[in-house]
Amino acid sequence: MLTSNTYGYRKLPDKSLAIIEEEAQVKRKMYELCAGGLGSRCIARILREDGVQKRNGSFFTDSDIRRMIRNPVNKGTVVMNRKHYDFDTRQVVKNPQEQFYIYENRIPAIVSEELWKAANEEIDKRKKPVGNQERTARCFGVNQGKHVFSGKLVCGLCRAPFYRTTRKGKNHKIHEWKCKTYLEQGRKKEEKTGGCANVHLEEEKLFLLLERFGGKEILPDQERKITDIFRQLLKESLEENQKKDLEKYEQLEQKIKYQQQLLLDKYLEGLVEESLYKIKERELQNKLKNNTGSRTCRQKNRDFPAEEQEEVEKRLRETEQFLKEHHVVLKAHVLCELKMVEKILIYPDHLEVVKKQGKCIIAAETLDMLY
């Protein structure tokens, strides 16, 4: 049921399992620290400071610890039939939970049922949604959802991927990309092994730097061109609204004329008194006159009213400000360039952009803007 590499266990010649007490103590410590409220990243740091290593000599990462704490094997429970191979799609597919085969107390337990449950409940607390977002990303440093830089930024020192993190600025959130090794093991120091000493990349400044790399700096009038396009779209929208207004005037005119004809028929049939007929006819005549006047004025005044013109200019100003503050045109340009990029190696003094058809290195002095 278990491989010979399962941490904390040894497979005996008769295929039975025995607990390796030294490794089991490490696992129990993970569970106890987690049940006590510590996160997996903090537990990894404590084990690293204590010099605890995996069998291959490397340190435990936060993902290693979460995977171990989640594994019911450590409480003596074996779960089988979690996955199956689909011969049609040639892929391994996860089975629904109701198809699992669960065997309790089948192997020696390293931790008790109570401790296993307490540690896993603590992890579940960290995954509860806050508003419309999961706390998983904040707790574990994992970026939820696909970002344009995901999978492309790689640490040039340790070859680990860069993850997107968020911190609070004075007036807005600041997104930074940091090495996975740094997030798990902290800053590398000379007297200690582990960790990473690479730089952190602020996302907004990274876009600016990659735009320079592209060799096609944004023309000064490109934002103006986009504004002109937006102006034209607004104009077309207003013209469409004007057309709809004229249609409403025509529909109202037809409705009033129909009411006049209906009123006249009722009067001729003797169903409406003459005095009431005159009052209602006068009201309908006034409505028809006002509607005709408004429609004529709208047709003659092809230019938009002053309040609509003012609204257009206001929205254009807001659009121009948004384009500048959020570097929208620049980001769109970078996104096009990224389609041809396989990966971007991050070094403390430069970036190495590996294209699908070759390499290009950004000079060290251009990276100063990231600090």
PyMOL commands that set and color helices and strands:
alter all, ss='L'
color gray80, all
select helices_A, chain A and resi 21-35+40-49+62-70+72-75+97-99+113-126+136-140+180-185+203-213+222-268+274-300+306-325+328-338+364-370
alter helices_A, ss='H'
color red, helices_A
select strands_A, chain A and resi 9-11+17-19+78-80+83-86+91-94+101-103+129-130+133-134+153-155+162-168+173-179+201-202+341-346+351-355+358-362
alter strands_A, ss='S'
color yellow, strands_A
deselect
rebuild
show_as cartoon
